[in-house]
């Protein structure tokens, strides 16, 4: 899955999820796009600004590394962050407050999770995050215990309906780079997993 286009004449080292191309003709429509180099930007649009390097809501340009290295690096960093943040349209977060939810609401949540083709769950300390159908559901295991239910039974149920179950401190290290872009919010781990594995 590609998350954004970067048009540049020289190869740059960047995440494989970016569509690195040398011609504007090869842009994947609908994805955020960064055009590198003044000449490339001018061939895309006649109305480029040297101060505001945003061409439209989804398209940006910046100087090449040879033209202005400091602005190139800064703009590239912010573009990567922009592209990842656009992905959050596909990862709405819902905390399921088990103390305030009636059994019907909880059943609807579990029905939605069961209906998913790729259910990815991450368990870390007292929290369980399950990504399915463009939604991350968050559950606090302390609430499970507080309402008088068994944490073991809850975890068994979640594991049974999950296609992928992640539960290791090493995952935080493995996904460190992506987590930085998502403000270190570990609730996005199952979503990052789905991006990495095209699920």
C-alpha positions as CSV (number, residue, x, y, z in Angstrom):
1,X,0.0,0.0,0.0
2,X,1.4,3.4,-1.0
3,X,0.5,6.3,1.2
4,X,2.0,9.3,-0.8
5,X,3.9,10.3,-3.9
6,X,7.3,12.0,-4.0
7,X,8.5,13.3,-7.3
8,X,12.2,13.7,-7.5
9,X,15.0,13.3,-10.0
10,X,17.5,11.9,-7.5
11,X,16.8,8.8,-5.4
12,X,16.1,9.5,-1.7
13,X,16.1,7.0,1.1
14,X,12.6,6.8,2.6
15,X,10.0,4.4,3.8
16,X,8.9,2.0,1.1
17,X,5.3,3.0,1.5
18,X,6.0,6.2,-0.4
19,X,5.7,6.1,-4.2
20,X,9.1,7.6,-5.3
21,X,8.9,8.6,-8.9
22,X,11.0,10.8,-11.3
23,X,8.1,12.1,-13.4
24,X,4.8,13.9,-12.5
25,X,3.0,11.6,-15.0
26,X,3.6,8.6,-12.6
27,X,1.7,10.2,-9.7
28,X,-0.9,7.9,-8.1
29,X,-4.1,10.1,-8.1
30,X,-5.6,10.9,-4.8
31,X,-2.5,10.5,-2.7
32,X,-0.7,13.4,-1.0
33,X,2.1,14.5,-3.3
34,X,5.5,16.3,-2.7
35,X,7.3,17.6,-5.8
36,X,11.0,18.2,-5.3
37,X,12.8,20.8,-7.3
38,X,11.9,24.3,-8.6
39,X,11.7,23.1,-12.2
40,X,9.5,20.1,-11.4
41,X,7.2,22.3,-9.4
42,X,6.9,24.9,-12.2
43,X,6.1,22.2,-14.7
44,X,3.3,21.1,-12.4
45,X,1.9,24.6,-11.6
46,X,2.7,28.0,-12.9
47,X,1.6,29.6,-9.6
48,X,4.2,28.3,-7.1
49,X,5.1,30.4,-4.1
50,X,8.6,30.4,-2.6
51,X,7.1,31.2,0.9
52,X,4.1,28.9,1.0
53,X,5.1,25.7,-0.8
54,X,1.6,24.3,-0.8
55,X,0.1,24.0,-4.3
56,X,-3.3,22.7,-3.1
57,X,-4.8,20.8,-0.2
58,X,-2.9,17.6,-1.1
59,X,0.1,18.7,-3.1
60,X,3.3,20.4,-2.0
61,X,6.6,21.3,-3.4
62,X,10.1,22.0,-2.0
63,X,13.5,22.8,-3.2
64,X,15.9,20.0,-4.1
65,X,18.7,19.1,-1.7
66,X,21.1,20.9,-4.0
67,X,19.0,24.1,-4.2
68,X,18.3,24.6,-0.5
69,X,19.2,21.6,1.7
70,X,17.8,23.0,5.0
71,X,14.3,23.7,3.5
72,X,14.4,20.4,1.6
73,X,14.9,18.4,4.9
74,X,12.4,20.4,6.8
75,X,9.7,20.2,4.1
76,X,10.3,16.5,3.6
77,X,9.9,15.8,7.4
78,X,6.6,17.7,7.5
79,X,5.3,16.1,4.3
80,X,6.0,12.6,5.8
81,X,4.1,13.6,8.9
82,X,1.2,15.1,6.8
83,X,1.0,11.8,4.7
84,X,0.8,9.7,7.9
85,X,-1.7,12.0,9.5
86,X,-3.9,11.7,6.4
87,X,-4.0,7.9,7.0
88,X,-5.8,8.6,10.3
89,X,-8.9,9.0,8.3
90,X,-8.7,5.2,8.1
91,X,-8.1,4.7,11.8
92,X,-10.8,6.3,14.0
93,X,-10.3,5.6,17.7
94,X,-13.1,4.6,20.0
95,X,-12.5,3.9,23.7
96,X,-15.1,1.5,24.9
97,X,-16.0,2.5,28.4
98,X,-17.2,-0.8,29.9
99,X,-18.5,0.8,33.0
100,X,-20.8,3.2,31.1
101,X,-21.8,0.9,28.3
102,X,-24.8,-1.5,28.5
103,X,-24.6,-5.1,27.3
104,X,-26.3,-4.2,24.0
105,X,-23.6,-1.6,23.1
106,X,-20.8,-4.0,24.0
107,X,-22.4,-6.7,21.9
108,X,-22.6,-4.4,18.9
109,X,-18.8,-3.6,19.3
110,X,-17.9,-7.3,19.4
111,X,-20.2,-8.0,16.4
112,X,-18.4,-5.3,14.4
113,X,-15.0,-6.8,15.4
114,X,-16.2,-10.3,14.5
115,X,-17.4,-9.1,11.1
116,X,-13.9,-7.8,10.1
117,X,-11.8,-9.7,7.6
118,X,-8.5,-8.7,9.3
119,X,-8.8,-8.1,13.0
120,X,-5.5,-7.0,14.5
121,X,-5.1,-6.6,18.2
122,X,-2.3,-5.2,20.4
123,X,-2.2,-5.9,24.1
124,X,0.1,-3.7,26.2
125,X,0.0,-3.5,30.0
126,X,-3.7,-2.7,31.0
127,X,-4.9,-1.8,27.5
128,X,-6.1,-3.8,24.5
129,X,-6.3,-2.1,21.1
130,X,-8.2,-3.8,18.3
131,X,-8.2,-2.5,14.7
132,X,-10.9,-3.5,12.3
133,X,-13.1,-1.9,9.7
134,X,-11.2,1.5,9.9
135,X,-11.7,1.7,13.7
136,X,-9.4,1.1,16.6
137,X,-11.3,0.0,19.7
138,X,-9.6,0.5,23.0
139,X,-10.4,-1.6,26.1
140,X,-9.1,-1.0,29.6
141,X,-8.6,-4.4,31.4
142,X,-9.0,-2.7,34.8
143,X,-12.6,-1.9,33.8
144,X,-13.1,-5.6,32.9
145,X,-12.1,-6.6,36.4
146,X,-14.1,-3.7,38.0
147,X,-17.4,-4.8,36.4
148,X,-16.8,-8.3,37.8
149,X,-15.7,-10.1,34.6
150,X,-12.8,-12.3,34.1
151,X,-9.7,-10.7,32.4
152,X,-8.6,-14.2,31.3
153,X,-12.0,-14.9,29.6
154,X,-12.0,-11.4,28.0
155,X,-8.5,-12.0,26.6
156,X,-9.4,-15.4,25.3
157,X,-12.4,-14.0,23.5
158,X,-10.3,-11.2,22.0
159,X,-7.6,-13.6,20.9
160,X,-10.1,-16.0,19.3
161,X,-11.6,-13.2,17.1
162,X,-8.3,-11.7,16.2
163,X,-6.4,-12.7,13.1
164,X,-3.2,-11.2,14.4
165,X,-2.5,-10.8,18.1
166,X,0.5,-8.7,19.1
167,X,1.8,-8.7,22.7
168,X,5.5,-7.9,23.0
169,X,7.5,-5.0,24.2
170,X,9.8,-5.5,21.2
171,X,7.0,-4.3,18.9
172,X,7.3,-0.8,20.4
173,X,11.0,-0.8,19.4
174,X,10.2,-2.3,16.0
175,X,7.6,0.3,15.2
176,X,9.5,3.2,16.9
177,X,9.9,5.2,13.6
178,X,6.2,5.1,12.7
179,X,5.1,5.7,16.3
180,X,7.1,8.9,16.3
181,X,5.0,10.2,13.4
182,X,1.8,9.2,15.4
183,X,2.9,11.2,18.5
184,X,4.1,8.0,20.3
185,X,0.5,6.9,20.7
186,X,0.7,3.1,21.0
187,X,-3.0,2.7,20.2
188,X,-1.9,2.9,16.5
189,X,0.3,-0.2,16.7
190,X,-2.4,-2.5,15.1
191,X,-3.0,0.1,12.4
192,X,0.7,0.4,11.7
193,X,0.9,-3.4,11.5
194,X,-1.9,-3.4,8.9
195,X,0.0,-0.8,6.8
196,X,3.2,-2.8,7.0
197,X,1.5,-6.0,5.9
198,X,-1.1,-4.5,3.5
199,X,-3.9,-5.9,5.5
